[in-house]
Amino acid sequence: MSLANRVAIVTGASRGIGRAIVHRLHKDGAKVAICDIDKERGEILREELKRDGGIATFIATDCTQDESIKAMVDQVGNEYGRIDILVNNAAAFVFGHCGIEGNSSGTGTDKNITTEGWEKVLQTNIMGYSRCIQHVVPWMRRNKPTGLVYKIDQGEGTSVINAGSRGAIVNIASISALIAQPEFMPYNTSKAGVLMMTKCCALDLAEYKIRVNAVSPGTVETPASYSHMRAIGIELEEGKRMFGEATALRRQAAPEEIANGVAFLASDEASYMTGSNIIIDGGQIV
């Protein structure tokens, strides 16, 4: 899939799935803005891409703050002259429930969700995504549609379909948006909101030829999954085995397997997809 000369923004880009997405978009030819609150890891990733011949910028970004997001988007647009792809990946992992704290699993997720917890998860996973979309859309609207044209002849005369788009937005959701999980209420609620945001934005932005889709990963071997394992009191190797056994393929995903789906949706190969959600979960919720 070619993304040559396209400019991509990836939030939550310095580790895990975000890092894999950055590498995949770079591999496909995109110029990538690495956006993350972690300056050290972000700069390391930028240097990796630079050594590999890539064009990349690191921008320290707090996706809970509108002014930080706007400054980041404007910096990317002004530096490269365009923005073609947005991958909303920054996430807050907040767990808990509305029951009696300490009476359920007895682990680190067995706690009441607080107002501060709700604010953290919604500011990042909902408001952060929304603000990023809001600020990139004016830049995407300036683009000419990609030159994808299909010439059709199915035996009843010929027709021409102009299938190009001005921009592609990919929101990272989760299978947690689609199922209930114990002591996951705030996180699952936020990710379900991401899916509805994706559908609504797909309708609102279609007239501008901007496509909006989502990817819902299942269990993935990342620092976030390691943190979850520690929170529920299990060793990493046992956690990898246990989490993997919940899937039909009996393993966790590599972050690169999620990045493959993102790259597809960002490319013209997904030209007739908008408002869609690709589930990449090893058959966990079949």
C-alpha positions as CSV (number, residue, x, y, z in Angstrom):
1,M,0.0,0.0,0.0
2,S,1.5,3.3,-1.0
3,L,1.2,6.4,1.1
4,A,4.0,8.2,-0.7
5,N,4.0,12.0,-0.1
6,R,1.1,11.8,2.4
7,V,1.4,13.4,5.8
8,A,0.2,11.4,8.8
9,I,-0.4,12.4,12.5
10,V,-0.3,9.6,15.0
11,T,-1.2,10.3,18.7
12,G,-0.1,8.1,21.5
13,A,2.7,7.3,19.1
14,S,5.8,6.5,21.3
15,R,4.9,3.0,22.5
16,G,2.9,-0.2,21.8
17,I,0.3,0.0,19.0
18,G,1.1,3.6,18.3
19,R,4.8,2.9,17.7
20,A,3.9,0.1,15.4
21,I,1.6,2.3,13.4
22,V,4.3,4.9,13.0
23,H,6.7,2.3,11.6
24,R,4.1,0.9,9.3
25,L,3.0,4.3,7.8
26,H,6.7,5.2,7.4
27,K,7.3,1.9,5.6
28,D,4.4,2.7,3.2
29,G,6.0,6.1,2.4
30,A,4.2,8.6,4.6
31,K,5.8,11.5,6.4
32,V,4.8,11.0,10.1
33,A,4.2,13.3,12.9
34,I,4.9,11.4,16.2
35,C,2.6,13.0,18.8
36,D,2.9,11.9,22.4
37,I,3.3,13.3,25.9
38,D,6.4,11.1,26.4
39,K,9.2,13.3,25.0
40,E,12.1,10.9,25.5
41,R,10.4,7.9,23.8
42,G,9.0,10.2,21.1
43,E,12.5,11.6,20.2
44,I,13.9,8.1,20.2
45,L,11.3,6.9,17.7
46,R,11.9,10.0,15.5
47,E,15.6,9.1,15.4
48,E,14.8,5.5,14.4
49,L,12.8,6.7,11.4
50,K,15.4,9.3,10.5
51,R,18.1,6.6,10.5
52,D,15.9,4.5,8.2
53,G,15.6,7.4,5.7
54,G,12.2,8.5,6.9
55,I,10.8,12.0,7.3
56,A,9.3,12.4,10.7
57,T,8.7,15.0,13.4
58,F,8.2,14.6,17.1
59,I,5.7,17.0,18.8
60,A,5.1,16.8,22.5
61,T,1.3,16.7,22.7
62,D,-1.1,16.5,25.7
63,C,-4.3,15.1,24.2
64,T,-6.3,16.2,27.2
65,Q,-5.6,19.9,26.3
66,D,-7.2,21.5,23.3
67,E,-4.5,24.2,23.0
68,S,-1.8,21.5,22.8
69,I,-3.7,19.6,20.1
70,K,-4.4,22.7,18.0
71,A,-0.7,23.8,18.3
72,M,0.4,20.3,17.2
73,V,-2.0,20.2,14.2
74,D,-1.0,23.7,13.1
75,Q,2.7,22.8,13.4
76,V,2.3,19.7,11.2
77,G,0.2,21.5,8.6
78,N,2.5,24.5,8.4
79,E,5.7,22.3,8.3
80,Y,4.5,19.9,5.6
81,G,1.9,22.0,3.9
82,R,-0.9,19.4,4.3
83,I,-2.4,16.7,6.5
84,D,-3.7,13.6,4.9
85,I,-4.0,11.0,7.7
86,L,-5.0,11.2,11.4
87,V,-4.7,8.2,13.6
88,N,-6.3,8.8,17.0
89,N,-4.5,6.3,19.3
90,A,-3.7,8.1,22.6
91,A,-5.6,6.4,25.4
92,A,-6.2,6.6,29.1
93,F,-6.7,3.2,30.8
94,V,-9.1,3.7,33.7
95,F,-10.8,0.7,35.3
96,G,-13.3,0.3,38.0
97,H,-17.0,-0.3,38.8
98,C,-20.1,1.1,40.6
99,G,-20.3,-1.7,43.1
100,I,-18.7,-2.1,46.5
101,E,-15.0,-1.6,46.4
102,G,-13.0,-4.6,47.4
103,N,-15.9,-7.1,47.2
104,S,-15.3,-8.3,43.6
105,S,-11.9,-9.5,42.2
106,G,-9.9,-8.1,45.1
107,T,-7.3,-6.9,42.5
108,G,-6.1,-3.5,41.4
109,T,-9.2,-3.0,39.2
110,D,-11.6,-3.7,42.0
111,K,-12.4,-0.1,42.8
112,N,-15.1,2.5,42.5
113,I,-14.8,4.8,39.6
114,T,-14.3,8.4,40.7
115,T,-15.1,11.7,39.1
116,E,-11.4,12.2,38.5
117,G,-11.3,8.8,36.8
118,W,-14.2,9.7,34.5
119,E,-12.6,13.0,33.6
120,K,-9.3,11.4,32.8
121,V,-10.7,8.7,30.5
122,L,-13.2,10.9,28.8
123,Q,-10.8,13.8,28.3
124,T,-8.4,11.5,26.5
125,N,-10.4,8.8,24.8
126,I,-13.4,11.0,23.8
127,M,-12.6,14.7,23.9
128,G,-9.0,14.1,22.7
129,Y,-10.2,12.2,19.7
130,S,-12.9,14.7,18.9
131,R,-10.5,17.7,19.2
132,C,-7.9,16.1,17.0
133,I,-10.6,15.5,14.3
134,Q,-11.9,19.0,14.7
135,H,-8.5,20.6,14.1
136,V,-7.4,18.4,11.2
137,V,-10.5,18.7,9.2
138,P,-9.8,22.2,7.9
139,W,-6.4,21.1,6.7
140,M,-7.8,18.0,5.0
141,R,-10.5,20.0,3.2
142,R,-7.7,21.9,1.5
143,N,-6.4,18.8,-0.2
144,K,-7.2,17.7,-3.7
145,P,-8.8,14.3,-3.7
146,T,-6.3,11.4,-4.3
147,G,-6.3,10.5,-8.0
148,L,-8.0,7.1,-7.6
149,V,-10.2,6.5,-10.6
150,Y,-12.0,3.3,-11.6
151,K,-13.1,2.8,-15.2
152,I,-16.0,0.3,-15.2
153,D,-17.3,-1.8,-18.1
154,Q,-19.6,-4.6,-17.0
155,G,-21.2,-5.1,-20.4
156,E,-23.8,-2.3,-20.2
157,G,-21.6,0.7,-21.2
158,T,-18.7,2.3,-19.5
159,S,-18.6,4.6,-16.5
160,V,-16.0,6.4,-14.5
161,I,-15.9,6.3,-10.7
162,N,-13.8,8.9,-8.9
163,A,-12.9,7.1,-5.7
164,G,-10.3,9.5,-4.2
165,S,-10.5,11.1,-0.9
166,R,-9.1,14.3,0.8
167,G,-8.2,12.6,4.0
168,A,-8.5,9.5,6.1
169,I,-9.1,9.4,9.9
170,V,-8.6,6.1,11.8
171,N,-9.8,5.9,15.4
172,I,-8.3,3.2,17.6
173,A,-11.2,1.7,19.5
174,S,-11.2,-1.7,21.2
175,I,-13.2,-4.9,21.4
176,S,-14.0,-3.5,24.9
177,A,-16.4,-1.2,23.0
178,L,-18.4,-4.3,21.9
179,I,-18.5,-6.5,25.1
180,A,-19.0,-6.1,28.8
181,Q,-16.0,-6.9,31.0
182,P,-15.9,-6.9,34.8
183,E,-14.3,-3.8,36.4
184,F,-13.8,-2.2,33.0
185,M,-16.7,0.2,33.0
186,P,-15.1,3.6,32.3
187,Y,-12.7,2.2,29.7
188,N,-15.3,0.2,27.9
189,T,-17.8,3.1,28.0
190,S,-15.2,5.4,26.4
191,K,-14.3,3.0,23.7
192,A,-18.0,2.5,22.8
193,G,-18.2,6.2,22.5
194,V,-15.3,6.1,20.0
195,L,-17.2,3.8,17.7
196,M,-20.3,6.1,17.7
197,M,-18.0,9.1,17.2
198,T,-16.5,7.3,14.2
199,K,-19.9,6.7,12.6
200,C,-21.2,10.2,13.2
201,C,-18.0,11.8,11.8
202,A,-18.2,9.5,8.8
203,L,-21.6,10.9,7.9
204,D,-20.6,14.5,8.7
205,L,-17.4,14.5,6.7
206,A,-18.4,12.4,3.7
207,E,-19.4,15.5,1.7
208,Y,-15.7,16.6,2.0
209,K,-14.4,13.2,0.8
210,I,-12.9,12.6,4.2
211,R,-13.2,9.0,5.3
212,V,-13.5,8.0,9.0
213,N,-13.1,4.5,10.2
214,A,-12.1,2.6,13.4
215,V,-10.0,-0.4,14.3
216,S,-10.9,-2.5,17.4
217,P,-8.0,-4.5,18.7
218,G,-8.3,-7.4,21.0
219,T,-5.6,-8.4,23.4
220,V,-2.2,-7.1,22.2
221,E,1.2,-7.6,23.7
222,T,2.0,-4.0,24.7
223,P,3.1,-2.0,27.8
224,A,-0.6,-1.3,28.5
225,S,-1.4,-5.1,28.6
226,Y,1.6,-5.6,30.9
227,S,0.2,-2.9,33.2
228,H,-3.2,-4.6,33.2
229,M,-1.6,-7.9,34.1
230,R,0.2,-6.4,37.0
231,A,-2.9,-4.6,38.2
232,I,-4.8,-7.9,38.5
233,G,-1.8,-9.6,40.2
234,I,-0.5,-12.0,37.7
235,E,3.0,-12.5,36.3
236,L,3.7,-11.4,32.7
237,E,4.3,-14.9,31.2
238,E,1.1,-16.2,32.9
239,G,-0.8,-13.1,31.7
240,K,0.3,-13.6,28.1
241,R,-0.8,-17.2,28.2
242,M,-4.1,-16.4,30.0
243,F,-5.0,-13.4,27.7
244,G,-4.0,-15.4,24.6
245,E,-6.2,-18.4,25.6
246,A,-9.2,-16.1,25.5
247,T,-8.8,-15.9,21.7
248,A,-9.6,-18.5,19.0
249,L,-5.9,-18.2,17.8
250,R,-4.7,-18.9,21.4
251,R,-2.2,-15.9,21.5
252,Q,-2.0,-12.2,21.9
253,A,-1.5,-10.0,18.9
254,A,1.7,-8.3,17.9
255,P,1.2,-4.5,17.7
256,E,2.3,-4.7,14.0
257,E,-0.8,-6.8,13.3
258,I,-3.0,-3.9,14.4
259,A,-0.9,-1.4,12.4
260,N,-1.6,-3.4,9.3
261,G,-5.3,-2.8,9.6
262,V,-4.7,0.9,10.2
263,A,-2.4,1.2,7.2
264,F,-5.2,-0.3,5.0
265,L,-7.8,2.1,6.2
266,A,-5.5,5.0,5.7
267,S,-4.8,4.0,2.1
268,D,-6.8,4.3,-1.1
269,E,-7.3,0.5,-0.9
270,A,-10.1,1.3,1.6
271,S,-11.6,3.9,-0.7
272,Y,-15.2,2.7,-0.3
273,M,-15.0,2.3,3.5
274,T,-16.2,4.9,5.9
275,G,-18.0,4.5,9.2
276,S,-16.6,1.0,9.4
277,N,-14.9,-0.8,12.3
278,I,-12.3,-3.5,11.6
279,I,-12.1,-6.0,14.5
280,I,-8.6,-7.5,14.9
281,D,-8.9,-9.8,17.8
282,G,-7.8,-13.3,16.9
283,G,-11.4,-14.5,17.1
284,Q,-11.9,-13.4,20.7
285,I,-15.5,-12.2,20.3
286,V,-16.7,-14.4,17.4
